[in-house]
């Protein structure tokens, strides 16, 4: 079990301990769900620039899109690797939609340096970002340092390898948002006020997008 998942569970233990009966537990769970729905509603309604229009986040699609998908991913996540192809297809078929990529470090300890490296490339050499992104997603995991070095050499992005303070800050912001939304695995898509966890197919994704106002 990942440390973040364990800590999240431990954080709920005092609340669970205070609920002495099954109805108490059910009421507690419903209050938790309601707070979560309220967070999603507030986020989708206010569309804060730090989440939806942060220049530190890799993105596909027009900058001023009326509809935006937030994609929480991890470079070591096998299902994220499959979902990437789905998103690229949908992006071609829905060219007015923006897809914002938020790398996380959940799957393996090597996810953090991979995310920092990729985010540094986006900030310093955005034209080379997608070559790096695809190379990382296609590499055998876990993404050990020698893999990052090889990808950097192949894509001409060696200068981004140490990461940067800005890339570290961007990753920390992604992790904080994931914690706020109680996300402990990837992939997850935020579309409107709804979270889609796991491998989502293209038709489901397009229906969700078409249902947005």
Backbone torsions as a table, in degrees:
resi	resn	phi	psi	omega
1	UNK	NA	132.5	179.0
2	UNK	-66.1	148.4	-176.9
3	UNK	-59.8	-39.6	-179.4
4	UNK	-62.7	-41.3	179.3
5	UNK	-65.0	-42.5	179.2
6	UNK	-61.5	-45.8	-179.3
7	UNK	-64.4	-36.6	178.3
8	UNK	-62.5	-42.3	178.1
9	UNK	-65.9	-40.1	178.9
10	UNK	-64.3	-33.5	179.6
11	UNK	-64.9	-25.4	179.6
12	UNK	-86.8	-12.6	-173.7
13	UNK	-60.7	-41.1	177.6
14	UNK	-60.8	-37.4	179.3
15	UNK	-67.8	-43.0	179.5
16	UNK	-65.2	-38.2	179.0
17	UNK	-63.3	-30.4	-179.6
18	UNK	-76.5	-18.6	179.7
19	UNK	-91.5	108.5	-170.2
20	UNK	-94.5	-12.2	-178.6
21	UNK	-129.5	165.0	177.9
22	UNK	-60.0	-44.5	176.1
23	UNK	-59.0	-36.0	176.9
24	UNK	-62.1	-44.5	179.5
25	UNK	-63.4	-41.2	179.7
26	UNK	-65.4	-40.7	178.5
27	UNK	-65.7	-39.7	177.9
28	UNK	-62.7	-43.9	179.9
29	UNK	-63.3	-39.6	179.6
30	UNK	-67.6	-39.0	177.1
31	UNK	-63.2	-39.0	177.8
32	UNK	-62.7	-45.0	179.5
33	UNK	-63.4	-40.2	-179.5
34	UNK	-64.8	-42.8	177.4
35	UNK	-61.7	-38.3	179.3
36	UNK	-65.5	-43.6	177.7
37	UNK	-61.5	-39.3	179.8
38	UNK	-65.3	-39.5	177.2
39	UNK	-62.0	-45.1	-179.8
40	UNK	-63.8	-41.8	179.3
41	UNK	-62.7	-45.7	-179.3
42	UNK	-62.8	-40.7	-179.4
43	UNK	-65.9	-47.3	-178.3
44	UNK	-68.2	-31.8	-178.4
45	UNK	-75.6	-41.9	-175.4
46	UNK	-86.8	-24.0	-179.8
47	UNK	43.4	60.3	-177.8
48	UNK	-59.6	138.8	-178.0
49	UNK	-60.1	-32.6	-179.4
50	UNK	-62.4	-22.9	179.7
51	UNK	-100.7	-47.3	-171.1
52	UNK	-93.7	-21.3	-174.6
53	UNK	-140.3	41.5	-179.8
54	UNK	-85.0	118.9	-179.1
55	UNK	-62.0	-14.2	177.8
56	UNK	-76.9	-13.0	-177.1
57	UNK	-94.1	128.4	171.2
58	UNK	-59.5	143.5	-176.6
59	UNK	-151.9	150.0	171.6
60	UNK	-115.8	139.7	175.6
61	UNK	104.2	171.4	-174.4
62	UNK	-65.1	141.9	-176.9
63	UNK	-64.3	-31.9	-177.1
64	UNK	-104.9	34.7	-178.9
65	UNK	-64.5	142.9	177.2
66	UNK	-75.4	-25.2	-179.3
67	UNK	-122.5	130.7	-176.3
68	UNK	-132.1	136.4	174.1
69	UNK	-106.9	128.6	174.2
70	UNK	-98.3	124.4	-174.0
71	UNK	-116.5	111.0	176.2
72	UNK	-90.4	121.6	-172.7
73	UNK	-137.0	172.2	177.9
74	UNK	-146.8	129.5	-175.4
75	UNK	-65.2	-14.8	176.5
76	UNK	-98.4	4.6	-174.4
77	UNK	-87.7	117.0	-178.6
78	UNK	-64.5	-34.1	179.5
79	UNK	-74.2	-30.1	174.9
80	UNK	-63.6	-37.8	-179.8
81	UNK	-62.5	-37.6	177.1
82	UNK	-73.6	-39.1	-177.9
83	UNK	-68.2	-29.8	178.2
84	UNK	-52.8	-44.8	-179.2
85	UNK	-64.3	-37.2	177.5
86	UNK	-64.1	-45.6	-178.5
87	UNK	-64.4	-39.4	179.3
88	UNK	-64.3	-38.2	177.1
89	UNK	-65.1	-47.2	-179.1
90	UNK	-65.1	-36.7	178.1
91	UNK	-61.1	-36.4	177.1
92	UNK	-69.6	-36.5	-176.7
93	UNK	-84.4	-19.3	177.7
94	UNK	-126.6	71.4	-172.2
95	UNK	-68.3	-10.5	178.7
96	UNK	-90.7	-1.6	-178.8
97	UNK	-96.1	142.1	177.4
98	UNK	-104.5	135.3	177.7
99	UNK	-113.8	116.1	-178.8
100	UNK	-103.1	122.7	-176.8
101	UNK	-95.7	126.5	178.4
102	UNK	-122.3	93.2	178.8
103	UNK	-64.6	140.8	176.4
104	UNK	-121.6	172.8	176.3
105	UNK	-125.6	79.8	-176.1
106	UNK	-116.0	-35.0	-167.6
107	UNK	-77.5	-41.7	-172.6
108	UNK	-152.5	157.4	178.1
109	UNK	-59.1	-27.9	-179.5
110	UNK	-76.2	-7.6	-179.9
111	UNK	-67.1	-34.8	-177.3
112	UNK	-65.6	-52.8	178.0
113	UNK	-62.2	-33.7	177.3
114	UNK	-64.7	-43.4	179.4
115	UNK	-65.9	-43.2	179.3
116	UNK	-62.0	-41.9	178.5
117	UNK	-62.0	-48.4	-178.4
118	UNK	-62.9	-42.6	179.4
119	UNK	-65.5	-35.5	177.0
120	UNK	-66.0	-38.2	176.7
121	UNK	-63.1	-44.7	179.6
122	UNK	-58.4	-40.3	-176.4
123	UNK	-75.4	-33.0	-173.6
124	UNK	-103.9	-28.4	-177.9
125	UNK	-144.9	64.5	-173.5
126	UNK	-57.4	-28.9	179.6
127	UNK	-64.5	-22.1	-179.3
128	UNK	-100.5	-1.1	-172.9
129	UNK	-61.2	-47.9	-172.2
130	UNK	-67.8	-29.6	173.4
131	UNK	-63.5	-41.2	177.6
132	UNK	-66.5	-46.2	-179.1
133	UNK	-56.7	-50.1	-178.3
134	UNK	-65.7	-38.2	179.4
135	UNK	-64.2	-41.3	178.4
136	UNK	-66.4	-40.4	-178.8
137	UNK	-69.7	-25.8	-178.8
138	UNK	-92.7	-13.0	-178.6
139	UNK	-74.0	150.9	176.2
140	UNK	-69.3	133.8	179.3
141	UNK	-92.8	167.7	-5.2
142	UNK	-69.7	157.8	-174.1
143	UNK	-82.4	80.9	-178.0
144	UNK	-69.7	162.5	-177.5
145	UNK	-53.1	-37.2	-179.5
146	UNK	-64.8	-31.3	176.9
147	UNK	-67.8	-44.4	178.3
148	UNK	-61.6	-41.9	179.6
149	UNK	-61.5	-42.3	179.6
150	UNK	-65.1	-45.6	179.5
151	UNK	-61.4	-42.8	-179.8
152	UNK	-62.5	-41.6	179.1
153	UNK	-65.9	-41.2	-178.2
154	UNK	-67.9	-28.8	-175.1
155	UNK	-106.4	2.0	179.5
156	UNK	67.4	36.7	-177.0
157	UNK	-124.7	29.7	-176.5
158	UNK	-58.9	-33.1	-178.5
159	UNK	-61.9	-23.7	-178.4
160	UNK	-85.8	-6.8	-172.9
161	UNK	-58.6	-42.6	-179.6
162	UNK	-65.6	-10.4	-171.3
163	UNK	77.5	180.0	-179.7
164	UNK	-142.2	161.2	174.1
165	UNK	-54.9	-38.8	-179.7
166	UNK	-65.5	-38.5	178.9
167	UNK	-67.9	-39.6	176.5
168	UNK	-62.5	-41.5	178.2
169	UNK	-65.0	-40.6	179.8
170	UNK	-63.7	-42.9	178.0
171	UNK	-63.9	-42.1	178.8
172	UNK	-62.1	-39.0	178.3
173	UNK	-65.5	-39.5	177.0
174	UNK	-62.9	-43.5	180.0
175	UNK	-63.9	-39.9	-179.9
176	UNK	-64.4	-41.3	178.1
177	UNK	-65.6	-41.4	177.6
178	UNK	-61.5	-40.8	177.0
179	UNK	-63.0	-43.1	-179.9
180	UNK	-60.4	-37.4	-178.7
181	UNK	-90.7	4.2	178.4
182	UNK	59.1	47.9	177.6
183	UNK	-100.6	122.7	-177.8
184	UNK	-126.1	11.9	176.1
185	UNK	-153.3	168.4	177.4
186	UNK	-133.8	159.5	0.3
187	UNK	-83.4	155.6	173.2
188	UNK	-139.1	134.5	175.3
189	UNK	-111.4	133.0	172.4
190	UNK	-104.1	113.3	180.0
191	UNK	-125.1	112.0	-174.1
192	UNK	63.1	-123.6	-179.8
193	UNK	-103.3	13.1	-174.5
194	UNK	-119.6	141.8	175.0
195	UNK	-101.6	133.0	176.1
196	UNK	-113.5	108.9	-177.5
197	UNK	-97.9	144.0	177.9
198	UNK	88.6	-169.2	-176.4
199	UNK	-78.4	109.8	-178.6
200	UNK	-98.8	133.1	-178.9
201	UNK	-81.2	163.8	-173.5
202	UNK	-62.4	-40.7	-176.8
203	UNK	-67.1	-40.8	176.6
204	UNK	-61.9	-42.8	-179.7
205	UNK	-63.8	-43.8	-179.8
206	UNK	-66.2	-39.1	176.8
207	UNK	-62.2	-41.9	179.4
208	UNK	-63.5	-40.5	179.1
209	UNK	-67.6	-42.7	-177.8
210	UNK	-68.3	-21.8	179.4
211	UNK	-82.3	-11.9	179.6
212	UNK	-69.7	147.5	178.4
213	UNK	-66.7	NA	NA
